[in-house]
């Protein structure tokens, strides 16, 4: 399971590097509408979202993560995981408002945003590679967006790459929008 998710993260990196690295700052920050995100904002959002999970993933990799009392409540992690996975899949139909903690910067982001995303994602891949290969369902993580949301490690491992695929598609649609600077 982890190996497949690592492959997805690598595919996202490859597509981001080949498609967005050559773009100018103007192109990266161009928005199809005032209420829509630019390519750079999509990438910034993914960095912000993933960073919130990295400390807990590191604790699991080091074998020091202890599930809190709230994280041990039965059924909640599976329920939250299913809901978030369905909402974050690339083929998901609905729009979800990003939690405040995960909102991208609203200003003119630098061209380094693409390189920052690529470096960040390589770190996420290394983190996935260091996770235990079995017993994933015994580990719980608290969402950085809300302490009330608890997820199983197996769901987080699947959630972050699916979320990246979803926003990669969103960023690619920005490039295909009429008026995108050429």
MDAnalysis code that builds the backbone (N, CA, C; Angstrom):
import MDAnalysis as mda
import numpy as np

u = mda.Universe.empty(546, n_residues=182, atom_resindex=np.repeat(np.arange(182), 3), trajectory=True)
u.add_TopologyAttr("name", ["N", "CA", "C"] * 182)
u.add_TopologyAttr("resid", np.arange(1, 183))
u.add_TopologyAttr("resname", ["UNK", "UNK", "UNK", "UNK", "UNK", "UNK", "UNK", "UNK", "UNK", "UNK", "UNK", "UNK", "UNK", "UNK", "UNK", "UNK", "UNK", "UNK", "UNK", "UNK", "UNK", "UNK", "UNK", "UNK", "UNK", "UNK", "UNK", "UNK", "UNK", "UNK", "UNK", "UNK", "UNK", "UNK", "UNK", "UNK", "UNK", "UNK", "UNK", "UNK", "UNK", "UNK", "UNK", "UNK", "UNK", "UNK", "UNK", "UNK", "UNK", "UNK", "UNK", "UNK", "UNK", "UNK", "UNK", "UNK", "UNK", "UNK", "UNK", "UNK", "UNK", "UNK", "UNK", "UNK", "UNK", "UNK", "UNK", "UNK", "UNK", "UNK", "UNK", "UNK", "UNK", "UNK", "UNK", "UNK", "UNK", "UNK", "UNK", "UNK", "UNK", "UNK", "UNK", "UNK", "UNK", "UNK", "UNK", "UNK", "UNK", "UNK", "UNK", "UNK", "UNK", "UNK", "UNK", "UNK", "UNK", "UNK", "UNK", "UNK", "UNK", "UNK", "UNK", "UNK", "UNK", "UNK", "UNK", "UNK", "UNK", "UNK", "UNK", "UNK", "UNK", "UNK", "UNK", "UNK", "UNK", "UNK", "UNK", "UNK", "UNK", "UNK", "UNK", "UNK", "UNK", "UNK", "UNK", "UNK", "UNK", "UNK", "UNK", "UNK", "UNK", "UNK", "UNK", "UNK", "UNK", "UNK", "UNK", "UNK", "UNK", "UNK", "UNK", "UNK", "UNK", "UNK", "UNK", "UNK", "UNK", "UNK", "UNK", "UNK", "UNK", "UNK", "UNK", "UNK", "UNK", "UNK", "UNK", "UNK", "UNK", "UNK", "UNK", "UNK", "UNK", "UNK", "UNK", "UNK", "UNK", "UNK", "UNK", "UNK", "UNK", "UNK", "UNK", "UNK", "UNK", "UNK", "UNK", "UNK", "UNK", "UNK"])
u.atoms.positions = np.array([
    [0.815, -1.194, 0.000],
    [0.000, 0.000, 0.000],
    [0.862, 1.263, 0.000],
    [1.851, 1.313, 0.892],
    [2.710, 2.495, 0.966],
    [3.478, 2.667, -0.333],
    [3.952, 1.564, -0.907],
    [4.735, 1.649, -2.149],
    [3.924, 2.299, -3.267],
    [2.655, 1.966, -3.378],
    [1.807, 2.570, -4.419],
    [1.622, 4.069, -4.183],
    [1.457, 4.462, -2.933],
    [1.285, 5.879, -2.623],
    [2.573, 6.667, -2.888],
    [3.714, 6.045, -2.636],
    [5.007, 6.683, -2.961],
    [5.101, 6.897, -4.464],
    [4.665, 5.919, -5.243],
    [4.675, 6.065, -6.704],
    [3.791, 7.233, -7.147],
    [2.637, 7.381, -6.511],
    [1.746, 8.500, -6.847],
    [2.434, 9.825, -6.535],
    [3.075, 9.926, -5.366],
    [3.789, 11.154, -5.006],
    [4.901, 11.460, -6.010],
    [5.601, 10.430, -6.462],
    [6.661, 10.623, -7.460],
    [6.074, 11.076, -8.802],
    [4.929, 10.516, -9.170],
    [4.260, 10.931, -10.412],
    [3.835, 12.395, -10.335],
    [3.307, 12.806, -9.190],
    [2.922, 14.207, -9.005],
    [4.158, 15.092, -9.148],
    [5.254, 14.714, -8.494],
    [6.485, 15.506, -8.591],
    [6.951, 15.634, -10.031],
    [6.923, 14.538, -10.752],
    [7.371, 14.552, -12.146],
    [6.527, 15.508, -12.980],
    [5.215, 15.437, -12.802],
    [4.303, 16.304, -13.564],
    [4.471, 17.766, -13.164],
    [4.607, 18.030, -11.877],
    [4.806, 19.409, -11.402],
    [6.107, 19.958, -11.965],
    [7.169, 19.166, -11.908],
    [8.471, 19.639, -12.392],
    [8.432, 19.925, -13.887],
    [7.891, 19.012, -14.666],
    [7.901, 19.193, -16.120],
    [6.931, 20.279, -16.581],
    [5.840, 20.465, -15.882],
    [4.806, 21.396, -16.332],
    [4.936, 22.787, -15.724],
    [5.254, 22.861, -14.439],
    [5.212, 24.161, -13.760],
    [6.578, 24.816, -13.563],
    [7.655, 24.038, -13.536],
    [8.985, 24.636, -13.335],
    [9.344, 25.680, -14.391],
    [8.986, 25.466, -15.662],
    [9.339, 26.476, -16.671],
    [8.494, 27.756, -16.622],
    [7.442, 27.793, -15.809],
    [6.527, 28.929, -15.831],
    [7.121, 30.155, -15.140],
    [6.698, 31.304, -15.606],
    [7.117, 32.572, -15.010],
    [6.319, 32.832, -13.736],
    [6.768, 33.827, -12.987],
    [6.043, 34.223, -11.776],
    [4.623, 34.667, -12.131],
    [4.484, 35.400, -13.225],
    [3.160, 35.850, -13.651],
    [2.249, 34.654, -13.937],
    [2.771, 33.658, -14.637],
    [1.966, 32.487, -14.968],
    [1.596, 31.695, -13.712],
    [2.556, 31.519, -12.813],
    [2.293, 30.758, -11.590],
    [1.248, 31.427, -10.707],
    [1.177, 32.740, -10.749],
    [0.271, 33.488, -9.873],
    [-1.019, 33.925, -10.553],
    [-1.178, 33.623, -11.830],
    [-2.389, 34.013, -12.552],
    [-3.570, 33.208, -12.027],
    [-4.683, 33.906, -11.800],
    [-5.894, 33.271, -11.296],
    [-7.011, 33.422, -12.323],
    [-7.747, 32.350, -12.597],
    [-8.856, 32.420, -13.543],
    [-9.973, 33.354, -13.080],
    [-10.091, 33.536, -11.780],
    [-11.100, 34.429, -11.195],
    [-10.622, 34.780, -9.789],
    [-11.182, 35.825, -9.231],
    [-10.721, 36.277, -7.909],
    [-10.973, 35.244, -6.811],
    [-11.971, 34.386, -7.002],
    [-12.292, 33.380, -5.990],
    [-11.694, 32.004, -6.295],
    [-10.784, 31.954, -7.255],
    [-10.129, 30.686, -7.626],
    [-8.638, 30.794, -7.316],
    [-7.994, 29.650, -7.153],
    [-6.569, 29.633, -6.813],
    [-5.707, 29.630, -8.060],
    [-4.524, 30.193, -7.915],
    [-3.501, 30.125, -8.947],
    [-2.752, 28.794, -8.810],
    [-1.891, 28.510, -9.767],
    [-1.046, 27.311, -9.698],
    [-0.195, 27.368, -8.438],
    [0.440, 28.515, -8.194],
    [1.309, 28.656, -7.020],
    [0.520, 28.455, -5.726],
    [-0.707, 28.939, -5.675],
    [-1.525, 28.752, -4.481],
    [-1.886, 27.280, -4.274],
    [-2.134, 26.556, -5.345],
    [-2.403, 25.116, -5.220],
    [-1.200, 24.414, -4.593],
    [0.000, 24.742, -5.088],
    [1.224, 24.117, -4.568],
    [1.465, 24.523, -3.117],
    [1.267, 25.805, -2.806],
    [1.446, 26.295, -1.443],
    [0.463, 25.610, -0.493],
    [-0.757, 25.434, -0.927],
    [-1.776, 24.742, -0.128],
    [-1.334, 23.311, 0.192],
    [-0.785, 22.615, -0.791],
    [-0.343, 21.237, -0.559],
    [0.808, 21.188, 0.439],
    [1.738, 22.120, 0.324],
    [2.842, 22.170, 1.287],
    [2.287, 22.387, 2.692],
    [1.402, 23.364, 2.842],
    [0.834, 23.690, 4.160],
    [0.063, 22.501, 4.749],
    [-0.697, 21.817, 3.913],
    [-1.473, 20.672, 4.388],
    [-0.553, 19.551, 4.841],
    [0.378, 19.164, 3.982],
    [1.263, 18.041, 4.295],
    [2.148, 18.321, 5.504],
    [2.640, 19.566, 5.626],
    [3.515, 19.913, 6.748],
    [2.853, 19.652, 8.087],
    [1.561, 19.797, 8.147],
    [0.857, 19.569, 9.405],
    [0.909, 18.128, 9.875],
    [1.081, 17.207, 8.944],
    [1.123, 15.784, 9.300],
    [2.547, 15.276, 9.535],
    [3.556, 15.984, 9.040],
    [4.936, 15.487, 9.090],
    [5.445, 15.167, 10.497],
    [5.208, 16.010, 11.511],
    [5.715, 15.659, 12.844],
    [5.156, 14.331, 13.376],
    [3.869, 14.093, 13.148],
    [3.274, 12.838, 13.613],
    [3.793, 11.646, 12.821],
    [3.986, 11.825, 11.514],
    [4.553, 10.745, 10.696],
    [5.970, 10.422, 11.167],
    [6.739, 11.451, 11.518],
    [8.104, 11.237, 12.012],
    [8.078, 10.472, 13.335],
    [7.148, 10.829, 14.220],
    [7.035, 10.112, 15.489],
    [6.711, 8.640, 15.264],
    [5.845, 8.357, 14.306],
    [5.511, 6.963, 13.997],
    [6.746, 6.248, 13.463],
    [7.478, 6.895, 12.554],
    [8.687, 6.291, 11.987],
    [9.717, 5.987, 13.059],
    [9.828, 6.865, 14.052],
    [10.804, 6.678, 15.132],
    [10.301, 5.733, 16.211],
    [9.033, 5.338, 16.126],
    [8.472, 4.419, 17.113],
    [8.136, 5.075, 18.431],
    [7.951, 6.401, 18.438],
    [7.669, 7.090, 19.698],
    [6.255, 7.667, 19.754],
    [5.469, 7.496, 18.707],
    [4.103, 8.041, 18.665],
    [3.213, 7.222, 19.585],
    [2.580, 7.911, 20.520],
    [1.611, 7.289, 21.419],
    [0.235, 7.844, 21.082],
    [-0.722, 6.968, 20.880],
    [-2.082, 7.421, 20.609],
    [-2.665, 8.060, 21.866],
    [-3.239, 9.252, 21.688],
    [-3.886, 9.934, 22.808],
    [-5.200, 9.230, 23.130],
    [-5.801, 9.624, 24.232],
    [-7.089, 9.046, 24.614],
    [-8.122, 9.263, 23.508],
    [-8.183, 10.486, 22.952],
    [-9.135, 10.808, 21.886],
    [-8.835, 9.976, 20.639],
    [-7.552, 9.744, 20.361],
    [-7.174, 8.961, 19.175],
    [-7.550, 7.488, 19.325],
    [-7.776, 7.046, 20.559],
    [-8.133, 5.636, 20.789],
    [-9.637, 5.375, 20.758],
    [-10.453, 6.423, 20.581],
    [-11.901, 6.227, 20.532],
    [-12.229, 5.378, 19.298],
    [-12.891, 4.250, 19.485],
    [-13.171, 3.376, 18.338],
    [-14.118, 4.026, 17.328],
    [-13.995, 3.634, 16.113],
    [-14.838, 4.012, 14.980],
    [-14.584, 5.417, 14.436],
    [-14.227, 6.379, 15.261],
    [-14.020, 7.745, 14.771],
    [-12.962, 7.820, 13.678],
    [-11.789, 7.239, 13.877],
    [-10.762, 7.360, 12.829],
    [-11.205, 6.786, 11.483],
    [-11.871, 5.653, 11.483],
    [-12.327, 5.065, 10.221],
    [-13.381, 5.949, 9.563],
    [-14.269, 6.517, 10.360],
    [-15.310, 7.386, 9.828],
    [-14.704, 8.657, 9.218],
    [-13.836, 9.325, 9.976],
    [-13.204, 10.545, 9.472],
    [-12.361, 10.250, 8.234],
    [-11.635, 9.143, 8.266],
    [-10.789, 8.786, 7.135],
    [-11.589, 8.594, 5.860],
    [-12.686, 7.886, 5.965],
    [-13.532, 7.641, 4.797],
    [-14.086, 8.956, 4.242],
    [-14.566, 9.823, 5.129],
    [-15.115, 11.110, 4.696],
    [-14.057, 11.967, 3.999],
    [-12.893, 12.081, 4.597],
    [-11.840, 12.912, 4.000],
    [-11.301, 12.320, 2.704],
    [-11.165, 11.011, 2.669],
    [-10.694, 10.368, 1.434],
    [-11.665, 10.606, 0.291],
    [-12.937, 10.454, 0.555],
    [-13.929, 10.674, -0.501],
    [-13.927, 12.125, -0.978],
    [-13.732, 13.048, -0.071],
    [-13.732, 14.469, -0.433],
    [-12.458, 14.885, -1.157],
    [-11.361, 14.168, -0.940],
    [-10.063, 14.581, -1.480],
    [-9.648, 13.837, -2.747],
    [-10.366, 12.845, -3.128],
    [-9.991, 12.077, -4.323],
    [-9.988, 12.970, -5.567],
    [-9.076, 12.674, -6.494],
    [-9.012, 13.481, -7.720],
    [-10.313, 13.480, -8.508],
    [-11.074, 12.396, -8.419],
    [-12.329, 12.315, -9.171],
    [-13.518, 12.803, -8.350],
    [-13.248, 13.375, -7.171],
    [-14.312, 13.885, -6.321],
    [-15.069, 15.008, -7.015],
    [-16.343, 15.030, -6.836],
    [-17.194, 15.989, -7.543],
    [-17.307, 17.323, -6.821],
    [-17.397, 17.281, -5.514],
    [-17.677, 18.504, -4.770],
    [-16.442, 19.330, -4.462],
    [-16.689, 20.601, -4.165],
    [-15.634, 21.479, -3.713],
    [-15.685, 21.529, -2.200],
    [-14.518, 21.566, -1.593],
    [-14.417, 21.708, -0.150],
    [-13.639, 22.969, 0.149],
    [-14.071, 23.710, 1.112],
    [-13.307, 24.879, 1.536],
    [-12.146, 24.397, 2.389],
    [-10.966, 24.891, 2.072],
    [-9.781, 24.504, 2.838],
    [-9.870, 25.076, 4.246],
    [-9.497, 24.274, 5.249],
    [-9.431, 24.819, 6.604],
    [-8.444, 25.995, 6.645],
    [-8.678, 26.911, 7.527],
    [-7.853, 28.118, 7.641],
    [-6.357, 27.781, 7.695],
    [-6.006, 26.752, 8.460],
    [-4.598, 26.373, 8.615],
    [-3.961, 25.948, 7.296],
    [-4.766, 25.521, 6.345],
    [-4.244, 25.003, 5.076],
    [-4.418, 25.965, 3.911],
    [-4.993, 27.135, 4.166],
    [-5.200, 28.086, 3.075],
    [-3.868, 28.592, 2.550],
    [-3.764, 28.731, 1.233],
    [-2.517, 29.254, 0.666],
    [-2.388, 30.748, 0.917],
    [-1.165, 31.226, 0.758],
    [-0.948, 32.664, 0.844],
    [-1.727, 33.342, -0.266],
    [-2.247, 34.502, -0.002],
    [-3.038, 35.216, -0.992],
    [-2.208, 36.182, -1.826],
    [-0.950, 36.329, -1.465],
    [-0.119, 37.306, -2.163],
    [0.578, 36.682, -3.368],
    [1.364, 37.473, -3.995],
    [2.121, 37.065, -5.170],
    [3.263, 36.136, -4.727],
    [3.115, 34.850, -4.966],
    [4.102, 33.867, -4.520],
    [5.305, 33.859, -5.467],
    [6.496, 33.560, -4.951],
    [7.697, 33.560, -5.797],
    [7.745, 32.338, -6.716],
    [8.562, 32.425, -7.756],
    [8.718, 31.277, -8.660],
    [9.304, 30.075, -7.921],
    [9.987, 30.312, -6.802],
    [10.565, 29.214, -6.016],
    [9.487, 28.321, -5.395],
    [8.233, 28.732, -5.469],
    [7.155, 27.920, -4.914],
    [7.164, 26.524, -5.531],
    [7.438, 26.448, -6.824],
    [7.492, 25.131, -7.477],
    [8.635, 24.307, -6.913],
    [9.822, 24.890, -6.818],
    [10.982, 24.172, -6.266],
    [10.735, 23.799, -4.805],
    [10.097, 24.697, -4.058],
    [9.782, 24.397, -2.660],
    [8.841, 23.204, -2.560],
    [7.849, 23.161, -3.445],
    [6.929, 22.024, -3.437],
    [7.676, 20.726, -3.752],
    [8.514, 20.758, -4.776],
    [9.253, 19.553, -5.168],
    [10.137, 19.056, -4.023],
    [10.837, 19.962, -3.358],
    [11.698, 19.581, -2.230],
    [10.851, 19.046, -1.078],
    [9.756, 19.719, -0.808],
    [8.860, 19.271, 0.254],
    [8.343, 17.865, -0.047],
    [7.943, 17.632, -1.272],
    [7.379, 16.334, -1.634],
    [8.425, 15.225, -1.577],
    [9.660, 15.550, -1.930],
    [10.734, 14.545, -1.782],
    [10.894, 14.175, -0.304],
    [10.767, 15.163, 0.579],
    [10.815, 14.876, 2.021],
    [9.643, 14.021, 2.476],
    [8.462, 14.286, 1.932],
    [7.289, 13.473, 2.261],
    [7.495, 12.033, 1.783],
    [8.074, 11.877, 0.611],
    [8.360, 10.534, 0.097],
    [9.321, 9.808, 1.033],
    [10.386, 10.490, 1.470],
    [11.330, 9.863, 2.413],
    [10.617, 9.471, 3.707],
    [9.693, 10.326, 4.148],
    [8.941, 10.020, 5.365],
    [8.085, 8.774, 5.161],
    [7.418, 8.671, 4.021],
    [6.619, 7.484, 3.721],
    [7.506, 6.234, 3.689],
    [8.682, 6.366, 3.119],
    [9.592, 5.221, 3.018],
    [10.041, 4.718, 4.386],
    [10.024, 5.586, 5.393],
    [10.491, 5.192, 6.724],
    [9.355, 4.692, 7.634],
    [8.122, 4.740, 7.140],
    [6.991, 4.276, 7.948],
    [7.014, 2.756, 8.095],
    [6.408, 2.234, 9.166],
    [6.306, 0.783, 9.307],
    [5.548, 0.188, 8.119],
    [5.916, -0.982, 7.713],
    [5.291, -1.609, 6.544],
    [4.046, -2.425, 6.904],
    [3.808, -2.625, 8.178],
    [2.630, -3.391, 8.586],
    [1.975, -2.723, 9.784],
    [0.783, -3.201, 10.109],
    [0.046, -2.736, 11.280],
    [-0.296, -1.245, 11.215],
    [-0.502, -0.717, 10.005],
    [-0.766, 0.709, 9.838],
    [-2.040, 1.149, 10.551],
    [-3.012, 0.250, 10.635],
    [-4.291, 0.644, 11.218],
    [-4.205, 0.863, 12.725],
    [-3.115, 0.463, 13.357],
    [-3.001, 0.669, 14.805],
    [-2.535, 2.086, 15.156],
    [-2.008, 2.800, 14.194],
    [-1.531, 4.160, 14.436],
    [-2.626, 5.170, 14.118],
    [-2.706, 6.215, 14.936],
    [-3.690, 7.274, 14.756],
    [-2.982, 8.619, 14.683],
    [-3.540, 9.512, 13.889],
    [-3.021, 10.868, 13.775],
    [-4.165, 11.843, 13.983],
    [-3.861, 12.953, 14.598],
    [-4.840, 14.014, 14.768],
    [-4.636, 15.004, 13.637],
    [-5.716, 15.392, 12.998],
    [-5.633, 16.335, 11.893],
    [-5.072, 17.667, 12.382],
    [-4.144, 18.250, 11.633],
    [-3.642, 19.575, 11.992],
    [-4.721, 20.657, 11.838],
    [-5.791, 20.355, 11.126],
    [-6.873, 21.320, 10.922],
    [-7.818, 21.384, 12.118],
    [-7.968, 20.262, 12.813],
    [-8.876, 20.225, 13.963],
    [-8.502, 19.065, 14.876],
    [-8.354, 19.363, 16.139],
    [-8.004, 18.327, 17.117],
    [-9.125, 17.307, 17.300],
    [-10.302, 17.607, 16.767],
    [-11.424, 16.684, 16.873],
    [-11.397, 15.608, 15.796],
    [-10.593, 15.805, 14.760],
    [-10.536, 14.849, 13.655],
    [-9.339, 13.920, 13.846],
    [-9.648, 12.642, 13.972],
    [-8.633, 11.610, 14.166],
    [-8.674, 10.674, 12.965],
    [-7.492, 10.341, 12.458],
    [-7.397, 9.493, 11.270],
    [-6.469, 8.312, 11.519],
    [-6.739, 7.216, 10.834],
    [-5.829, 6.076, 10.865],
    [-4.652, 6.390, 9.950],
    [-3.481, 5.885, 10.291],
    [-2.299, 6.099, 9.466],
    [-2.552, 5.623, 8.043],
    [-3.190, 4.479, 7.871],
    [-3.433, 3.959, 6.528],
    [-4.269, 4.935, 5.697],
    [-5.168, 5.674, 6.341],
    [-5.966, 6.657, 5.613],
    [-5.142, 7.890, 5.260],
    [-4.290, 8.339, 6.175],
    [-3.426, 9.494, 5.892],
    [-2.465, 9.158, 4.756],
    [-1.922, 7.953, 4.764],
    [-0.987, 7.522, 3.715],
    [-1.661, 7.593, 2.350],
    [-2.929, 7.300, 2.279],
    [-3.679, 7.362, 1.025],
    [-4.201, 8.779, 0.752],
    [-4.566, 9.486, 1.795],
    [-5.176, 10.809, 1.676],
    [-4.233, 11.847, 1.061],
    [-3.006, 11.944, 1.548],
    [-2.113, 13.007, 1.083],
    [-1.801, 12.896, -0.415],
    [-1.468, 11.722, -0.950],
    [-1.264, 11.638, -2.406],
    [-2.531, 11.912, -3.215],
    [-3.688, 11.446, -2.745],
    [-4.947, 11.712, -3.457],
    [-5.222, 13.211, -3.478],
    [-4.976, 13.857, -2.379],
    [-5.160, 15.304, -2.272],
    [-4.224, 16.026, -3.248],
    [-2.997, 15.549, -3.341],
    [-2.051, 16.146, -4.287],
    [-2.523, 15.968, -5.727],
    [-3.016, 14.795, -6.050],
    [-3.515, 14.564, -7.409],
    [-4.679, 15.511, -7.719],
    [-5.546, 15.697, -6.746],
    [-6.709, 16.576, -6.946],
    [-6.257, 18.001, -7.268],
    [-5.304, 18.515, -6.495],
    [-4.864, 19.893, -6.720],
    [-3.921, 20.017, -7.918],
    [-3.252, 18.949, -8.288],
    [-2.483, 18.962, -9.533],
    [-3.444, 19.146, -10.705],
    [-4.539, 18.422, -10.693],
    [-5.540, 18.577, -11.753],
    [-6.119, 19.992, -11.759],
    [-6.352, 20.541, -10.577],
    [-6.859, 21.908, -10.478],
    [-5.854, 22.886, -11.099],
    [-4.578, 22.720, -10.779],
    [-3.539, 23.607, -11.314],
    [-3.419, 23.459, -12.832],
    [-3.552, 22.247, -13.333],
    [-3.495, 22.029, -14.780],
    [-4.680, 22.710, -15.473],
    [-5.842, 22.697, -14.824],
    [-7.012, 23.391, -15.396],
    [-6.783, 24.899, -15.472],
    [-6.028, 25.442, -14.508],
    [-5.714, 26.884, -14.560],
    [-4.975, 27.195, -15.856],
    [-4.031, 26.352, -16.217],
    [-3.253, 26.580, -17.451],
    [-4.120, 26.504, -18.692],
    [-5.199, 25.759, -18.637],
    [-6.066, 25.565, -19.795],
    [-7.188, 26.606, -19.881],
    [-7.231, 27.482, -18.870],
    [-8.285, 28.483, -18.837],
    [-7.985, 29.605, -19.823],
    [-9.016, 30.041, -20.507],
    [-8.854, 31.159, -21.441],
    [-8.303, 32.361, -20.694],
    [-7.309, 32.994, -21.288],
    [-6.679, 34.169, -20.684],
    [-5.386, 33.853, -19.954],
    [-5.060, 32.558, -19.836],
    [-3.802, 32.191, -19.154],
    [-2.645, 32.841, -19.932],
    [-1.747, 33.548, -19.231],
    [-0.652, 34.236, -19.929],
    [0.247, 33.253, -20.668],
    [0.560, 33.592, -21.925],
    [1.363, 32.693, -22.762],
    [2.764, 33.026, -22.831],
])
